[in-house]
Amino acid sequence: MSDETLEFNLDDLTIVEICEIEELTGQPFDALNDPTKPKGKMLQAMAFISKRRANPDFTFEDAGDIKISVNSDEAGPTNGDE
């Protein structure tokens, strides 16, 4: 397991990356703000997209070992605001 923490800004995502996250998770991207939807696969997909930018060989499975910190100005269940 990695000791790395990934800080992530939702505003940095491209439309293509959002589409890929939706394909990887089978959920609409706005499920991230739905407290009834699971978050693990969505966060793993976001970590994968972010890390793959610097390392094309980085895999979705590799992303499961990263600690993630999500930064967004929007309130929601993933950043502790309501």
Buried (B, 14 or more C-beta within 10 A) or exposed (E): EEEEEBEBEBEEBEEEBBEBBBEBBEBEBEBBBEEEBEBEBBBBBBBBBBBBEEEEEBEBEBBBEBEBEBEBEEEBBBBEEE
